[in-house]
Amino acid sequence: MLLLDNVSKSFGAKHALAPTSLAPQPGKTTVLIGPSGCGKSTLLRLMIGLITPDTGSVKVDGAPLTAINVDEVRHRVGYVIQDGGLFPHLTAYGNVTLLPRYLRKESGWIEQRVNELAALVSISRDTLSRYPSGLSGGERQRVALMRALMLDPQLLLLDEPLAALDPIIRRGLQTELKEIFARLKKTVVLVTHDLHEAAWFGDEIVLMREGHMVQRGTLDDLLSRPGEPFVTEFVHAQRADARLAAA
């Protein structure tokens, strides 16, 4: 359903993304990973039309993403960013229901959908009555996921959704998110800088560096069949960081 065909992006003199083609597998989770500034978040933002490519095209269900259809396409794509990105002046419930109310969905449908998603992400209706400032980091991410899923999108994009959480909460949400992805069978693209997280979620891992896709495949491909020395260097650095964190 999603195809990036030879897309590239520069910001002034900085080349953020070299010409890149990618078609995430429907119903699977594709993880974009790499060091800071490698282009993974740029690639994700191109998928939802927050920025436009300098070259190439983004296609959703075979139709190019343009200024004319971008709003309609976004209604079919869920998007979650680090720390949730909730509107501070709205309650959690107001954040979750903002778009369907704007689209004039029936109140009965909205209430049923809120109840379904609250059960899915294990959050109480009482919690939904609070403002983002009164929520924990984990609760904000659960609400952000509800908001992203509210219109039952075909595609779910997550940009470092767990990076700001402490390790214990992060581990618990990783487990819950993986179960949710498996249950809903959505096409998911997730950005992370953490190899363990990429291995946990990813049906396919895309390792990036300096705006280029270096290697695509499973974790075993990266470990046993590295395409170039940087792959091994990245894996070893991630393992070293994990050992330091555990010390």
C-alpha positions as CSV (number, residue, x, y, z in Angstrom):
1,M,0.0,0.0,0.0
2,L,3.0,2.3,0.6
3,L,5.8,2.9,-1.9
4,L,8.7,5.3,-1.8
5,D,10.2,5.5,-5.2
6,N,13.7,7.1,-5.4
7,V,12.8,9.8,-2.9
8,S,15.5,12.2,-1.7
9,K,15.6,15.2,0.6
10,S,18.0,18.1,1.4
11,F,17.6,20.9,3.9
12,G,19.7,23.7,2.4
13,A,23.2,22.4,1.9
14,K,22.6,19.4,4.1
15,H,21.7,16.1,2.2
16,A,19.4,14.4,4.7
17,L,18.3,11.5,2.4
18,A,19.9,10.1,-0.7
19,P,17.7,8.7,-3.4
20,T,15.9,5.8,-1.6
21,S,13.2,3.3,-2.5
22,L,11.3,1.3,0.0
23,A,8.0,-0.6,0.1
24,P,7.1,-1.8,3.6
25,Q,5.5,-5.3,3.7
26,P,1.7,-5.1,4.3
27,G,0.8,-6.4,7.7
28,K,4.4,-6.5,8.9
29,T,6.6,-4.2,11.0
30,T,9.5,-2.5,9.2
31,V,12.0,-0.9,11.6
32,L,14.3,2.0,10.5
33,I,17.4,2.2,12.6
34,G,20.7,4.0,12.5
35,P,22.7,6.7,14.3
36,S,21.4,10.2,14.8
37,G,21.1,12.2,11.6
38,C,21.1,9.1,9.4
39,G,17.8,10.1,7.7
40,K,15.4,7.6,9.3
41,S,13.0,10.3,10.7
42,T,13.2,12.2,7.4
43,L,12.1,9.0,5.6
44,L,9.1,8.6,8.0
45,R,8.0,12.2,7.6
46,L,8.1,11.8,3.9
47,M,5.7,8.9,4.2
48,I,3.0,11.0,5.9
49,G,3.6,14.1,3.8
50,L,5.0,16.3,6.5
51,I,7.8,17.2,4.1
52,T,7.9,16.7,0.3
53,P,10.7,14.9,-1.5
54,D,13.1,16.8,-3.8
55,T,13.1,13.8,-6.2
56,G,11.0,10.7,-6.6
57,S,7.5,10.1,-5.3
58,V,5.6,8.7,-2.4
59,K,2.6,6.5,-3.4
60,V,-0.2,5.3,-1.2
61,D,-2.5,2.6,-2.7
62,G,-0.9,3.4,-6.1
63,A,-1.7,7.2,-6.0
64,P,1.1,9.8,-5.6
65,L,1.0,11.7,-2.4
66,T,0.3,15.4,-3.3
67,A,-0.8,18.6,-1.7
68,I,-4.3,17.9,-3.0
69,N,-4.8,14.4,-1.3
70,V,-2.4,14.6,1.6
71,D,-5.2,15.4,4.2
72,E,-7.3,12.5,3.0
73,V,-4.3,10.1,3.1
74,R,-3.3,11.2,6.6
75,H,-6.8,10.1,7.8
76,R,-5.7,6.6,6.8
77,V,-2.3,6.8,8.5
78,G,-1.7,6.7,12.3
79,Y,1.3,8.7,13.5
80,V,3.0,8.6,16.9
81,I,6.0,10.6,17.9
82,Q,8.3,10.7,20.9
83,D,6.5,11.7,24.1
84,G,3.1,11.4,22.3
85,G,2.8,14.9,20.9
86,L,-0.5,15.5,22.6
87,F,-2.2,18.9,22.6
88,P,-1.7,20.3,26.2
89,H,-5.0,22.2,26.2
90,L,-7.1,19.2,25.6
91,T,-7.8,16.2,27.9
92,A,-6.6,12.8,26.8
93,Y,-10.2,12.1,25.7
94,G,-10.2,15.4,23.7
95,N,-6.9,14.4,22.0
96,V,-8.2,11.0,21.1
97,T,-11.5,12.2,19.7
98,L,-10.4,15.4,18.0
99,L,-10.1,14.2,14.5
100,P,-13.3,12.0,14.4
101,R,-15.3,15.0,15.9
102,Y,-13.8,17.2,13.2
103,L,-14.9,14.7,10.6
104,R,-18.4,14.7,12.2
105,K,-18.4,11.0,13.1
106,E,-21.4,9.9,15.1
107,S,-21.1,10.3,18.8
108,G,-22.1,6.7,19.4
109,W,-19.4,5.4,17.0
110,I,-16.8,7.6,18.8
111,E,-17.7,6.3,22.2
112,Q,-17.6,2.7,21.1
113,R,-14.3,3.2,19.4
114,V,-12.8,5.0,22.5
115,N,-13.9,2.1,24.7
116,E,-12.4,-0.5,22.3
117,L,-9.1,1.3,22.1
118,A,-8.9,2.0,25.9
119,A,-9.3,-1.7,26.5
120,L,-6.7,-2.4,23.8
121,V,-4.0,-0.2,25.3
122,S,-5.0,-0.9,28.9
123,I,-6.0,2.6,30.0
124,S,-9.0,3.7,32.1
125,R,-11.7,6.1,31.2
126,D,-10.7,8.1,34.3
127,T,-7.3,8.5,32.9
128,L,-8.8,9.9,29.7
129,S,-10.4,12.7,31.6
130,R,-7.0,14.1,32.6
131,Y,-4.8,16.6,30.7
132,P,-1.4,15.5,29.3
133,S,0.5,17.3,32.1
134,G,-1.2,15.0,34.6
135,L,-0.2,11.8,32.7
136,S,2.9,9.7,33.1
137,G,5.2,9.2,30.1
138,G,3.7,5.7,29.5
139,E,0.2,7.0,29.8
140,R,0.9,9.7,27.2
141,Q,2.2,7.1,24.8
142,R,-0.9,4.9,25.3
143,V,-3.1,7.9,24.6
144,A,-1.1,8.9,21.5
145,L,-1.5,5.3,20.3
146,M,-5.2,5.5,20.8
147,R,-5.3,8.8,18.9
148,A,-3.3,7.2,16.0
149,L,-5.6,4.2,15.8
150,M,-8.9,6.0,16.3
151,L,-9.8,6.0,12.5
152,D,-8.6,2.4,12.1
153,P,-5.7,3.4,9.7
154,Q,-4.1,0.9,7.3
155,L,-0.6,2.2,8.1
156,L,0.9,3.1,11.5
157,L,4.1,5.2,11.7
158,L,6.0,5.5,15.0
159,D,9.0,7.8,15.4
160,E,11.0,6.8,18.5
161,P,7.8,6.3,20.4
162,L,9.4,4.8,23.6
163,A,12.7,6.7,23.6
164,A,11.7,9.1,26.4
165,L,10.5,6.5,28.8
166,D,12.5,4.9,31.7
167,P,13.7,1.4,31.1
168,I,11.1,-0.5,33.1
169,I,8.1,1.3,31.6
170,R,9.8,1.1,28.1
171,R,10.2,-2.7,28.4
172,G,6.6,-3.2,29.4
173,L,5.3,-1.1,26.6
174,Q,7.5,-2.9,24.1
175,T,5.8,-6.1,25.0
176,E,2.3,-4.6,24.9
177,L,3.0,-2.8,21.5
178,K,4.2,-6.0,19.9
179,E,1.1,-7.8,21.0
180,I,-1.1,-5.0,19.6
181,F,0.7,-5.0,16.3
182,A,0.2,-8.8,16.0
183,R,-3.5,-8.5,16.9
184,L,-4.3,-5.7,14.6
185,K,-2.1,-6.9,11.7
186,K,-1.4,-3.3,10.6
187,T,1.4,-2.2,8.3
188,V,3.9,-0.6,10.8
189,V,7.0,1.5,10.2
190,L,8.9,2.2,13.4
191,V,11.9,4.4,13.9
192,T,14.4,3.6,16.7
193,H,18.1,4.0,17.4
194,D,18.1,0.9,19.6
195,L,19.1,-2.5,18.0
196,H,17.4,-4.5,20.7
197,E,14.1,-2.7,20.1
198,A,14.5,-3.1,16.3
199,A,15.0,-6.9,16.8
200,W,12.0,-7.1,19.1
201,F,9.6,-5.4,16.7
202,G,11.0,-5.8,13.2
203,D,9.9,-8.3,10.6
204,E,12.4,-6.4,8.5
205,I,15.2,-4.1,9.8
206,V,16.5,-1.2,7.6
207,L,19.9,0.1,8.8
208,M,20.7,3.6,7.6
209,R,23.8,5.8,7.6
210,E,24.2,9.4,6.3
211,G,21.0,9.3,4.3
212,H,21.6,5.9,2.7
213,M,20.1,2.5,3.3
214,V,23.1,0.3,4.2
215,Q,21.4,-3.0,4.7
216,R,17.9,-4.5,4.8
217,G,16.9,-7.8,6.4
218,T,16.5,-9.7,9.6
219,L,18.6,-9.3,12.7
220,D,20.4,-12.5,11.7
221,D,21.3,-11.0,8.4
222,L,22.9,-8.0,10.1
223,L,24.7,-10.3,12.6
224,S,25.8,-13.1,10.3
225,R,25.8,-11.5,6.8
226,P,26.9,-7.9,7.2
227,G,26.8,-6.0,3.9
228,E,29.7,-3.8,4.8
229,P,32.0,-3.0,7.8
230,F,29.7,-0.3,9.2
231,V,27.0,-3.0,9.9
232,T,29.4,-4.9,12.1
233,E,30.6,-1.6,13.7
234,F,27.1,-0.5,14.5
235,V,26.1,-3.9,16.0
236,H,29.3,-4.0,18.2
237,A,28.6,-0.4,19.4
238,Q,25.1,-1.3,20.3
239,R,26.2,-4.3,22.3
240,A,28.9,-2.2,24.1
241,D,26.2,0.4,25.0
242,A,24.0,-2.4,26.4
243,R,26.8,-3.8,28.5
244,L,27.5,-0.3,29.9
245,A,23.9,0.3,30.7
246,A,23.7,-3.0,32.6
247,A,26.9,-2.4,34.6
